[in-house]
Amino acid sequence: MTSTGGDPGAAARAELVAQLRRRGTLSEPRVAAALGQVPRHVFLPEVDLPGAYADEAVPTLYRDGVPVSAASQPAIVAIMLEQLRPPRGGRVLEIGAGTGYNAALLSHLVGPSGRVVTIDIDPDVAAGARAHLAGAGITNVTVICGDGAAGRAEDAPYDGIIVTAGASDLAPAWAGQLAPAGRLVVPLSIRGVQHCVSFTRDGGRLRSTAVCECGFMPLAGAMANADRRLPVPGHPGVFVLTAPDTEVDTAVVAAALGRPGPAAATGLTASVRETFGSLPRWLAFREPASASLAYLRPPEDAAASGVPSVLDSPLRSALQRSAPCLLGTTGFAVLDLARPPGAGTDPGPDPVLELAVRSYGEAQLQRDRLAELIAAWAAAGRPQASHLRIHAYPAGSAPSAAEGFVHRAPHTTFVVSLR
């Protein structure tokens, strides 16, 4: 790939924009212009040029071997910016500064007369974002080190508030600091499954205008994501990922991991996007014992982890692997594959998987229940996140359960239904 003039990333940015347009991820000309002009490589100085413009998330900060901050995948960045629709000359609040790249894109969208405030709880992350923005010549972004749960009242109201870490509740300050016609865009976890939701005001509640699949690092601070990541004893790098109220006995999981049963084919196929977007949500909303079994360690130890190789995501020197599961008192059942994806063919960017279920330990009931839920999901048309409608009410209000699935968080009551 050759550079254009004195800008080493120009050609790479143009190709990234073209790629996102071809995939249908990017359609708004203003967002395309921002992605085509803001130099992502300046915000990822330790990544080579092809890596900086690959449509991939880039972990930038690790703790105990687990990534806790990352530059988001450009595809989801584009989707969220299109959901936000910040006006020219407007004010935007960003919760989670990351590398500063998203704030730079927001700066481009609001223009010189607009203002962006980005807040990060980690002093090192905030300092890095500030330095990167200065290096890119961005002057209308203020970087604050603090807890984004409180927002920043002195610059409110905001035409847009965007959260770039996974939240399991909505901070009252976010709705309180949102302009009457403003939008709140947040990666929202409900029953342990994330959805990127764009909210607008609708009387005394917030109403979703768009919902899509996503996966973000958890929010920290006063509004820390309540989802749990529980290490499985005796199995380095293996975790159970669950909603906060799911009953989990990790000792049972540990004992069962060494006792896998045979894989039982379901007779169904699904794309990776369906399997890790639509299906986990279907399980979570219908089965309290649903969770995910995950592995995050060096690739060479993955086979010995016991976690089925359903979805593998390389992360620099580590490998992330996960599979939906149903927990039991004497074992668990997990989604597996009847055969490797794309066996004998080119798997492509979204390979088709031949779904199977497998019990570990004594979990035949959970295995049969998982197969039953998968069949019901397929029969229902595999509903996507875009089919969802989510209303958010202040905690203490009592919306009718007839409206949809009701999920209560400390500050917010969510009602989820199909459009």
N, C-alpha and C positions, 0 to 999 in steps of 0.2 A: 504494500500500500504506500503510495507516494504522498508527500505533504503538499499543501497548497501555499505558495509564498513562504512567509516566515512563520506561519502557524502550523506546528507539527501535527496538531490534532484535527485540522479542518476536514480532511478527507475521511478520517475515521468517524467524525461526528455526522457527516453527510450520509455515510453508509449506515450508521446506526439509525438515523431518522428514517431512511428509506426502508430499512428492515422492519422497524416498528409500524410503518404505514402499510407495508405488504401484509403483515400479520393482523391488521385491523386494530392494533393497540392504540394507535395514534391517529387522530383525525382533526384536532383543533389546530388551525394554522399558527395561532399565537404560541401554543405550547411547542409545536414543531420548530418555530423560529428560535425559541429559547434553548431547546435541546441542541439545535444546530449552531448556536453561537457561544454558549457557556462552556469553557474548557474543562471537562470532567477530569482530565489528567492532572490539572493543577491541584485538585482536591484529593488526588490519590498519588502522591509523589513517589511512593515506594512500589507502584505497579507499573509494568511496562505499558506502552501505548496501546497495543492490541487488547490487553487485559482491561485497561481503563475504559475502553469503549465496547467491550463485550456486553451483551445483554444478560448480565449476571450480577448478583449481589456480591460484594467484596467485604468480608469481615475485616474490621480495622482495630478491634480491641478484644482481647481474650482475658478471662479470669478463670483460673483453675482448669485451663484447657477448653473452656466453653466460650464461644463468641458472645459478647455482650453489647457490641456496637458494630454497625456495618453500614457501608454505602449501599443503599437499596438498589434493587434491580431496576434498570432504566424503564422497563415496561411498566412496572407498578408505579414508578415515579410519574410517568406520563399519564397514567390512568387517574391518579390522585389529583394531579394538577388540573386535568380536564374536569374532574368532579368539583374542584374548589372554585374554578372560574373567577379568580381574583380580578377586580376591575382595574383599569388603568388609573393611576393616581390613588389607589386604595391602600388600606392598611391591613397587614396580614401578621398574625401571630403563629409561630411555629413552635411546637413542643417537641424537643429533641433535635439538637443542632447537627449531630453526626459530623460529617466532614465539612459541612458548610455548603455543599453542592446544591442541595435542595433550596436553601435560602438564596443562593445565587440565581437559581432559576426563577424563584419568586420575585427577586429584585428586577429581573428582566421583564417579567409579566406586569408588575405594577408601574414600571418606568421610573424615571428620575424624580418625578413628583410624588411617587408613592413611598411607603415605608414598610420595612419588614423587621420584626423583632423575633429573634430565635433564642430559645432558652434551653439550657442543658444542665442537668444536675451534677455532671462529672466535670471537675475543673480542668482536667487534661483535655477532654473532648471539646469543651468550650474554647480553651486556648488554641487548640488546633484549628477549629472552625474559624476563629478570628484571624489567625495567621493565613489560612488558605484564602479567605475572602479578600484580605488585604493584597495577597499575591495576585489575585485575579482582578484587582482594581475595582472591587465592589465597594461603594461608599454609602449606600442607603440601607444597610443592614446593621442592626444593633445586636450584638451577641451578649447575652446575659447568662451568668452562672447562677443557677438557682433551681428551685423545684417548680416545674411547669404546672403542677396542680393548682397553684394560685394564679396562673396567668400573669398578666401585667396590667393592672387596672389603670395606671397613669397614662397608658397609650390607647386605652379602649375608647369607643367601641371599634371592633375589627370587622372588616368586610369579609374576612376569611380567617378561620383558625384551623390549622392542620397539625395533626399529631402523627409523628413518624416513629412511634413505638407501640407495641401491642398493649391495649388497655382492656380491662374487664369491667369498667364502670366509666361514667362521665363525671368529671369534676364540675361541681356547681358553678365555679368561676368561668368555665368555658362558655356555658350557655349565658351566664350573666354578662360576659364581656363581648358577646356576639351582637353585631348590628342587627336591626330588625330584618333586613333582607340578606343578612350574611349567611355563610355556609360553614358548617363544622364537618371536617373530613377526618375520620379516625379509624384505625385498624381495631375493630371491636371484637373481643372474644366473648362468645356466649356458649356456655356449657363446654368450654375448652376448645371451641372451634372459631378461628378468626374469620372476620368478614371486614372488608374495607367499605365503610358506610359514609355517604354524604348526607348530612342532616340539614334541614331548614326549619325555621319556626312554623308552627301550626297551632295558633292559640297558645294554650298553656303547656304544650308538649313540643317535641321535636319529631319531625317526620322524615323518613328516608326518601331521597330522590334518586339514589343509585346505590347498588350493592354489588360487590364483586369479591372473588376469592383473593386471599393474601396470606402472607406469613411474615411477621416482624419479630424482632427481639422484644422482650417484655419491657414495659414501662417500669421505671423505678421511682422511689420517693413516696410521698403521701398517698398517691393514687397508683401504687405499684400493682401490676397485674397479679391477680389472685390465683391464676392457674398454677398448678404444682408440677415440679420436675423432681421426681423422687428417685434417687439412686437405688439400684437393686444390689443388695449386699452379696459380695463374693463374685460379682460380674462387672469388672471395670468397664466404664463407659456405657453401661446399659441403664436406661431410665424408664420409668413409667410417667407419661405426661397425662395429666387429668384435670378436670374441672375441680374447683376448691372443695365441693361437697361430696365427691366420689369416694367411697370407702375402698381403701387400698391396703393390702397386707403384702408388703414387698418381700417378706420371708416366704410367703406362698409362691410368689412369682419366681424368686430365686430357686426354690426347690423344684418347681415345675419346669424351668428352662432346660434342665438336663433330661427331661422325659417327654420328648416330642412324639406325638402320634403321627400317623400317615396323613398326607394332604388329601383332602376330599374335594374333587372338582365340583364347582357349582353349575357348570354348563353355561356360564355367562362370561362375556368379555366386556371390558371397559377401557377407556383411555386413561392415561395417567392423570389427566386433569379431572376426570370424573371420579377416579378412585381416591384422590387426595383432596378434592374440593367438595363435591356433592355428597359422596358416600359418608365421610366422617360426620358431616352435619346431620344426615338422616339418622345415623346411629345415636349421636349425642342427644337428639331431641326425642328419641323413642326408647332409649335404654340407659337407665342410671349407671349401669356398670361399664359403660363404654369408656375407652381410654386409648392411648397410643403406646406401643412398645417402641423404644428408640435406642439407637446406638450412636455414640459420637466419640470416636477415638481413631488411632491410625488405621489405615485401610487394611494392613496386613493382619490385624486382629479381628476383623469384622466377621469372618466365617466362624470363628470360635465363640462369638458372642451369643449365638442362638437366635438372634433377631432375624426374621426372614428377609431376604433380599427382594423386597417389593419395590421400594423407592430408595435409590442411592444418590446422594448429592455430595460431590467432592467439595471440600472447604480447605483449600491450600494443602496442608500436610495431614488433614484429618478427613474422615469420611462420615457423613451423616446418613443414617438409615432409619426408616420408620415404617410402621405398619399398624393399622387400626386393630383394636382387640376388645374383647369382652372379658371382664375379670370375674372370677368365681372364688369360692372359699377353699377349694382344693386344687385349683389350677386356673388356666385361662385358655381362651380360644383366640386365634389371631388370623387375620387375612394373610393368605399366601398365594403363590402362583402355581398353576398346573404345569407350566413350563416357562422357561425364561422368556422375557418379552422379545418379540421379533425373531424368534428362533428360526434360522434359515432365511430370514429376509432382513432388509434394512429397517430398523425399528423407527427411524424418523424422529422428528422433534417431540411428538406426543404419541409414543407407541401404544399399541393395543395390548392389554394384559388379559390373560386367561385366568380368571379368579378361582381360587380354591380357599378352603378353610382348614385349619389344623388345630387340634387340641394339644395343650401341654399339661402334663399331670392328669388329674381326674377332672376333665372338663367337657364331657360329651354333651351335656345339656347346653353349655355355653357355645360349643361348636355348632349344634343344631340351631340354636337361637340366632347365631351370627349368619348362618346360611339362610335362614328364614327372613331375616331383615334385609339381606342383600337382594333376595328375590323380590321382596315387597318394594324395595327401592327401584329396581329395574322396571317393575310393573307400573310404578307411578311416573315413569318417564324420566327418572334421574334428574329431579329438579335442580337447576343451577342457582347460584347466589343471586343472579339478576332477576329471578322470579320472586325474590323475597321482598316483603314490605316490613320495615321495622319502625315502630313508634317508641319513643323514649319519654317517660313521664317522671316527674320528681318522685323520689321515694316517699311512700306514705299514701300516694294516690292508689285507687283500687280499680283499674280498668277491668272490664269484663273478660273472663277467661274465654268466652265465646268468640272474642276477637281473634284469638290465635294462641300460640304457645307463649306463656308468661314466664319471664325470667327476672328474678329480683336480685339486684346488687345493692350495696349499702346506700348509694346516692340516687339510684335510678331504677325504675321498673321498665323493663323492655317487653314489648308485645310483638311477636314475630308471626307473620302469616304469609301465605302465598298470594301473589297478585291475582 
